[in-house]
Amino acid sequence: MPQMIFVNLPVKDVAKSTAFYEAIGCTKDLRFSNEAASAMQLSDEIVFMILSQDFFKTFTPKQIADAHATTEVLIAISRDSRAAVDAIVEAAAAAGGKADIREKQDMGFMYGRSFEDPDGHIFEPMFMDMEAAMAAFPEGPAHEPA
């Protein structure tokens, strides 16, 4: 079985969020969805679990962050091209999200944009030309981690 990631996101309105995630290219997996949750599959390895805030609270003793006021996580997702990055950001904006919450990033070998879903969760779709990236950094990172 391939290693997968399930990103659990608290939302105010499961139906509204389900429609948003469908608009950006996810497919709802009915086997793991009900009125309190939608399993939204982005790829074979990535699933966003859209959970009502009340249901989400059953998994943690901590308060749920208001993602409109604080940043809890940045979710970077790779795309196959610059055009695909632009397309998902445009789809997010058309579906009730907020596009380009920060400036576009264009480093030549890597291109990225950002959007928020209706609950304020931040996504960073990006495309990287791996051949160009390897040419730009042939020996690895320019610095060691602190």
MARDRENNU-521980 format. One record per residue: residue number from 1; residue in three letters; x, y, z of N, C-alpha, C in turn. Coordinates in pm, 1 decimal. Layout:
BEGIN
k|r|nu|nv|nw|cau|cav|caw|cu|cv|cw
NUM|ala|X|Y|Z|X|Y|Z|X|Y|Z
...
END
This chain:
BEGIN
k|r|nu|nv|nw|cau|cav|caw|cu|cv|cw
1|met|84.6|-117.9|0.0|0.0|0.0|0.0|89.3|124.4|0.0
2|pro|60.2|220.0|-87.1|141.9|341.9|-87.2|118.2|423.3|39.7
3|gln|219.5|497.5|79.5|203.0|586.5|194.0|111.1|699.8|152.7
4|met|14.5|730.5|238.7|-84.1|832.9|207.3|-82.1|941.4|313.5
5|ile|-142.6|1054.9|280.8|-160.9|1160.6|378.4|-308.7|1196.8|380.4
6|phe|-362.2|1206.9|500.7|-499.6|1249.5|523.4|-492.3|1379.4|603.1
7|val|-534.9|1488.0|542.5|-530.9|1618.5|606.3|-669.4|1645.8|662.5
8|asn|-680.9|1647.7|794.8|-808.9|1670.6|861.5|-829.0|1820.5|881.2
9|leu|-937.7|1873.7|825.0|-963.8|2017.1|830.9|-1100.6|2044.2|893.0
10|pro|-1105.5|2124.5|999.6|-1235.0|2161.5|1058.2|-1302.3|2267.7|971.4
11|val|-1431.8|2249.8|948.4|-1506.1|2345.8|865.5|-1639.1|2378.7|932.3
12|lys|-1692.5|2494.5|897.7|-1820.9|2537.4|952.6|-1938.1|2471.2|881.4
13|asp|-1924.9|2446.6|751.8|-2034.8|2394.5|670.8|-1979.6|2284.2|579.6
14|val|-2005.3|2159.0|614.8|-1950.7|2045.2|540.9|-1997.8|2045.9|395.4
15|ala|-2124.5|2071.6|371.0|-2176.4|2070.9|233.5|-2110.6|2180.3|149.0
16|lys|-2098.7|2299.3|203.9|-2035.2|2410.0|131.9|-1888.9|2378.1|103.1
17|ser|-1819.3|2325.2|201.3|-1678.8|2291.1|183.0|-1662.1|2175.9|84.3
18|thr|-1752.3|2080.3|87.5|-1747.7|1969.3|-7.9|-1758.0|2023.4|-150.2
19|ala|-1850.7|2113.8|-173.7|-1866.0|2174.4|-306.7|-1739.2|2249.2|-347.3
20|phe|-1676.9|2320.9|-253.1|-1552.8|2392.8|-281.6|-1443.8|2294.9|-324.5
21|tyr|-1424.5|2187.6|-248.9|-1317.5|2093.5|-279.7|-1344.6|2018.9|-410.7
22|glu|-1469.3|1993.8|-442.2|-1501.6|1936.0|-572.8|-1464.2|2034.6|-683.6
23|ala|-1487.8|2162.9|-661.6|-1457.5|2265.8|-762.3|-1308.7|2279.2|-790.0
24|ile|-1223.5|2243.7|-691.9|-1079.0|2253.4|-716.1|-1020.4|2119.1|-759.6
25|gly|-1106.8|2020.6|-789.0|-1058.6|1896.4|-847.3|-1060.3|1773.4|-760.4
26|cys|-1112.4|1782.3|-639.6|-1120.9|1665.6|-552.6|-1246.0|1583.9|-585.3
27|thr|-1241.4|1456.4|-551.3|-1354.8|1366.4|-568.8|-1400.0|1318.2|-431.7
28|lys|-1528.1|1327.6|-404.6|-1582.4|1283.0|-276.2|-1588.6|1130.6|-272.9
29|asp|-1530.3|1072.2|-169.9|-1535.8|927.5|-149.3|-1653.6|899.7|-57.5
30|leu|-1761.8|852.7|-114.7|-1886.0|831.3|-40.2|-1871.5|729.5|72.4
31|arg|-1776.5|639.5|60.3|-1757.8|537.4|164.5|-1719.4|599.1|297.9
32|phe|-1652.8|713.2|295.1|-1602.5|775.2|417.4|-1660.9|914.1|438.3
33|ser|-1782.7|933.5|392.3|-1847.7|1064.5|400.9|-1987.5|1050.5|458.3
34|asn|-2028.2|1152.3|534.2|-2164.5|1159.7|586.5|-2194.7|1307.1|614.7
35|glu|-2295.9|1336.0|692.8|-2331.1|1476.7|718.3|-2225.6|1550.7|801.6
36|ala|-2139.2|1478.5|871.9|-2037.0|1540.6|956.2|-1898.6|1541.1|892.1
37|ala|-1883.3|1470.4|780.3|-1750.8|1457.8|720.2|-1759.2|1425.3|572.0
38|ser|-1663.2|1476.5|497.4|-1647.1|1439.1|357.0|-1501.3|1404.6|333.8
39|ala|-1478.0|1286.9|277.2|-1344.1|1246.5|236.9|-1324.9|1293.8|92.9
40|met|-1238.8|1393.1|75.1|-1219.4|1455.8|-55.8|-1082.3|1416.1|-110.5
41|gln|-1082.8|1330.1|-212.0|-959.8|1272.8|-266.2|-902.0|1364.1|-374.5
42|leu|-778.6|1411.6|-351.6|-708.1|1494.0|-449.2|-626.3|1406.6|-543.9
43|ser|-568.6|1299.7|-491.1|-488.9|1206.2|-570.8|-496.8|1070.5|-502.5
44|asp|-426.3|973.8|-557.5|-426.6|841.1|-494.9|-368.6|842.6|-354.6
45|glu|-283.3|940.6|-325.3|-214.0|946.0|-196.9|-259.4|1057.1|-103.8
46|ile|-340.9|1152.5|-152.5|-376.8|1269.3|-71.4|-528.9|1280.6|-58.9
47|val|-575.0|1284.0|67.3|-717.7|1298.1|96.1|-735.2|1409.4|198.8
48|phe|-825.7|1502.0|169.3|-863.1|1604.1|266.2|-989.5|1555.6|336.0
49|met|-980.3|1538.0|467.8|-1096.5|1499.5|546.8|-1161.7|1627.8|596.2
50|ile|-1275.1|1660.8|537.8|-1348.8|1781.3|571.2|-1442.4|1743.8|685.1
51|leu|-1415.9|1796.0|803.8|-1489.5|1756.5|924.2|-1562.5|1876.0|983.0
52|ser|-1689.1|1855.0|1020.1|-1759.6|1962.6|1089.6|-1680.2|1996.2|1215.1
53|gln|-1688.0|2121.2|1258.9|-1611.9|2160.1|1377.1|-1648.8|2074.5|1498.1
54|asp|-1776.6|2042.6|1515.0|-1816.7|1958.9|1628.8|-1753.4|1820.3|1621.5
55|phe|-1749.1|1761.6|1503.1|-1687.9|1629.5|1485.7|-1536.5|1639.3|1504.7
56|phe|-1475.1|1741.9|1448.6|-1331.2|1762.7|1462.3|-1291.4|1770.3|1609.7
57|lys|-1374.5|1836.8|1690.7|-1345.7|1852.8|1834.4|-1332.9|1719.9|1906.9
58|thr|-1392.3|1613.7|1853.7|-1383.5|1483.0|1919.9|-1244.9|1420.0|1904.9
59|phe|-1159.2|1477.8|1821.1|-1026.0|1423.8|1796.9|-915.2|1497.9|1870.5
60|thr|-947.5|1610.1|1935.1|-842.2|1688.6|1998.4|-892.9|1757.3|2124.5
61|pro|-807.7|1766.3|2227.2|-846.3|1841.3|2346.4|-821.4|1991.8|2330.7
62|lys|-755.5|2031.9|2221.7|-720.3|2172.2|2201.0|-832.3|2247.7|2130.3
63|gln|-828.6|2379.7|2143.2|-923.3|2463.2|2071.4|-893.0|2457.5|1922.3
64|ile|-996.3|2473.2|1842.8|-979.6|2479.3|1698.2|-937.0|2621.1|1661.3
65|ala|-832.3|2630.9|1581.9|-784.0|2761.5|1537.4|-883.6|2823.6|1440.7
66|asp|-900.8|2953.3|1450.9|-978.5|3027.8|1351.6|-881.0|3059.4|1239.1
67|ala|-887.0|2983.2|1132.2|-790.2|2996.8|1023.7|-801.8|3129.6|949.5
68|his|-909.3|3204.6|973.3|-918.2|3338.9|916.9|-832.5|3437.5|997.8
69|ala|-804.3|3404.3|1122.7|-729.6|3494.6|1210.9|-586.1|3448.6|1236.8
70|thr|-562.7|3317.7|1232.4|-430.3|3263.5|1259.1|-395.0|3161.0|1152.2
71|thr|-267.6|3136.4|1134.8|-224.2|3033.5|1040.5|-190.3|2909.1|1119.0
72|glu|-260.5|2800.7|1088.7|-232.3|2676.2|1159.4|-140.0|2586.8|1078.5
73|val|-146.3|2598.4|945.4|-66.7|2513.2|857.7|-69.6|2573.9|717.5
74|leu|34.4|2548.1|640.8|37.2|2582.4|498.5|40.5|2450.0|423.3
75|ile|-54.9|2428.2|336.4|-65.8|2300.7|265.9|-16.1|2321.1|122.9
76|ala|105.3|2275.6|96.7|163.1|2286.7|-37.0|125.5|2163.3|-117.6
77|ile|76.2|2186.0|-238.8|38.4|2074.9|-326.2|103.0|2096.9|-463.0
78|ser|166.2|1993.0|-513.5|232.9|2005.3|-642.8|131.5|1994.6|-755.7
79|arg|161.1|2062.2|-862.6|81.8|2061.4|-985.4|175.5|2024.8|-1100.0
80|asp|119.4|1981.3|-1211.1|199.2|1934.3|-1323.9|255.3|2045.1|-1412.2
81|ser|207.6|2168.2|-1395.7|252.8|2277.9|-1480.8|216.7|2411.4|-1416.9
82|arg|273.6|2518.0|-1469.8|236.8|2652.4|-1425.8|88.4|2677.0|-1454.2
83|ala|42.2|2631.5|-1569.7|-98.8|2649.6|-1605.0|-190.1|2578.4|-1505.5
84|ala|-147.6|2462.1|-1456.2|-227.4|2389.1|-1357.6|-230.6|2462.4|-1223.6
85|val|-120.4|2529.1|-1188.5|-118.1|2611.9|-1067.6|-220.2|2724.0|-1082.1
86|asp|-213.9|2793.8|-1194.9|-307.5|2903.6|-1219.7|-452.1|2853.5|-1219.4
87|ala|-476.2|2737.6|-1279.4|-612.4|2684.3|-1290.5|-673.0|2652.6|-1154.5
88|ile|-596.0|2592.2|-1064.2|-653.1|2557.6|-934.0|-679.7|2682.8|-850.1
89|val|-592.7|2783.9|-862.8|-615.3|2908.9|-789.5|-740.1|2978.9|-843.0
90|glu|-755.4|2981.4|-974.1|-874.1|3042.8|-1034.2|-1000.8|2966.5|-995.5
91|ala|-994.3|2833.2|-993.8|-1109.8|2752.0|-952.6|-1144.6|2778.3|-806.6
92|ala|-1042.7|2791.8|-721.6|-1065.8|2819.3|-579.8|-1137.6|2952.6|-561.8
93|ala|-1093.3|3054.9|-633.5|-1156.1|3187.0|-622.4|-1299.9|3182.6|-672.1
94|ala|-1324.6|3113.4|-781.7|-1459.6|3104.1|-838.3|-1554.5|3026.1|-747.8
95|ala|-1498.8|2937.7|-664.1|-1580.7|2852.8|-577.3|-1597.9|2910.1|-437.1
96|gly|-1558.0|3035.8|-415.9|-1578.5|3098.4|-285.3|-1455.1|3110.0|-199.7
97|gly|-1339.8|3070.7|-251.7|-1215.0|3087.3|-179.6|-1155.9|3224.2|-207.5
98|lys|-1036.3|3245.5|-158.3|-967.5|3373.5|-177.3|-833.3|3345.4|-244.3
99|ala|-813.3|3401.9|-362.9|-692.4|3376.2|-440.5|-579.2|3470.5|-401.1
100|asp|-457.0|3420.5|-416.5|-335.4|3500.0|-402.1|-332.6|3582.1|-273.5
101|ile|-332.5|3511.9|-161.4|-327.2|3580.8|-32.7|-187.8|3636.8|-4.8
102|arg|-93.2|3598.2|-87.2|41.2|3657.6|-87.0|83.6|3667.2|-232.9
103|glu|195.1|3733.6|-257.8|243.5|3750.0|-394.8|279.3|3614.7|-456.1
104|lys|263.1|3605.7|-587.6|307.2|3486.0|-659.6|457.3|3470.5|-639.3
105|gln|502.5|3347.4|-640.9|645.6|3319.1|-631.5|691.1|3261.3|-764.6
106|asp|788.7|3323.3|-827.8|842.0|3272.7|-953.6|993.5|3278.5|-946.5
107|met|1054.1|3163.2|-925.0|1199.2|3152.9|-914.8|1258.9|3090.3|-1040.0
108|gly|1182.5|3090.9|-1148.5|1228.8|3029.1|-1272.1|1202.8|2879.6|-1271.3
109|phe|1273.5|2805.9|-1187.4|1255.6|2661.5|-1178.5|1133.6|2622.2|-1094.3
110|met|1083.0|2718.0|-1013.6|966.7|2689.8|-929.5|869.3|2807.0|-937.8
111|tyr|741.4|2772.0|-948.3|634.9|2871.8|-959.3|526.4|2834.7|-859.9
112|gly|484.4|2931.2|-779.9|381.5|2902.4|-681.1|286.8|3018.4|-659.8
113|arg|166.3|2983.6|-620.7|64.0|3081.6|-584.9|-0.8|3032.3|-455.8
114|ser|-105.9|3099.7|-412.6|-172.9|3060.0|-289.3|-321.4|3087.2|-298.8
115|phe|-397.3|3017.4|-212.5|-538.7|3047.1|-195.4|-584.8|2998.8|-59.2
116|glu|-695.9|3055.1|-15.1|-762.7|3009.5|106.8|-892.5|2941.7|67.9
117|asp|-930.1|2837.5|143.0|-1063.4|2780.5|125.5|-1162.5|2867.8|203.1
118|pro|-1292.7|2838.9|197.3|-1389.4|2925.0|266.0|-1368.7|2936.3|417.3
119|asp|-1296.8|2840.3|477.9|-1271.5|2844.3|621.4|-1136.3|2904.9|655.8
120|gly|-1064.3|2952.4|554.9|-937.1|3020.4|579.8|-813.6|2932.0|576.8
121|his|-827.0|2802.5|548.1|-710.5|2713.7|538.4|-629.9|2754.6|414.6
122|ile|-498.9|2765.8|429.5|-412.5|2816.0|322.8|-350.3|2701.6|243.9
123|phe|-364.2|2712.2|111.7|-305.5|2616.9|18.3|-203.7|2689.4|-68.4
124|glu|-97.1|2618.9|-100.9|7.8|2674.0|-185.2|36.5|2578.5|-300.4
125|pro|-42.0|2587.4|-408.5|-11.1|2503.0|-523.8|119.0|2551.5|-588.7
126|met|200.9|2455.5|-632.3|329.8|2491.7|-689.5|369.0|2393.5|-798.4
127|phe|446.7|2443.9|-892.8|505.3|2361.2|-998.1|655.4|2377.9|-990.1
128|met|727.0|2265.9|-997.5|872.4|2273.0|-998.8|924.6|2196.4|-1119.3
129|asp|1006.9|2263.7|-1198.4|1079.2|2201.2|-1308.6|1202.1|2137.0|-1245.5
130|met|1195.9|2007.4|-1221.9|1303.0|1939.9|-1146.8|1437.4|1947.1|-1217.9
131|glu|1439.5|1939.1|-1350.0|1566.1|1948.6|-1423.0|1630.5|2085.5|-1400.9
132|ala|1548.9|2190.6|-1410.4|1600.6|2326.2|-1387.4|1641.0|2345.1|-1241.1
133|ala|1566.7|2286.8|-1148.2|1601.0|2297.6|-1006.2|1734.6|2228.8|-977.2
134|met|1756.5|2111.5|-1035.6|1882.3|2040.0|-1014.3|1999.1|2117.9|-1075.4
135|ala|1975.1|2185.1|-1187.2|2080.8|2267.1|-1247.1|2111.3|2389.0|-1159.7
136|ala|2008.5|2444.9|-1096.8|2027.7|2562.0|-1011.2|2097.1|2526.2|-880.4
137|phe|2075.7|2404.8|-831.6|2132.9|2359.8|-704.4|2202.4|2224.6|-722.4
138|pro|2310.9|2219.4|-798.9|2374.4|2090.7|-829.5|2436.4|2021.9|-708.6
139|glu|2469.7|2095.9|-604.9|2538.7|2038.3|-489.1|2451.9|2032.9|-366.5
140|gly|2324.1|2058.5|-378.0|2236.6|2058.2|-263.3|2216.1|2198.7|-208.8
141|pro|2157.7|2209.0|-90.3|2126.3|2339.8|-33.4|2250.8|2425.6|-10.6
142|ala|2230.7|2556.0|-21.1|2341.1|2650.0|-2.7|2379.7|2665.6|143.6
143|his|2295.1|2620.4|235.0|2325.4|2634.3|377.1|2272.8|2513.1|452.9
144|glu|2328.8|2492.7|568.1|2284.7|2384.6|654.9|2174.1|2434.2|746.4
145|pro|2080.1|2347.9|784.6|1976.3|2390.0|881.5|2037.5|2432.0|1014.0
146|ala|1972.2|2523.9|1080.8|2021.0|2573.2|1209.5|2006.8|2468.8|1317.3
END
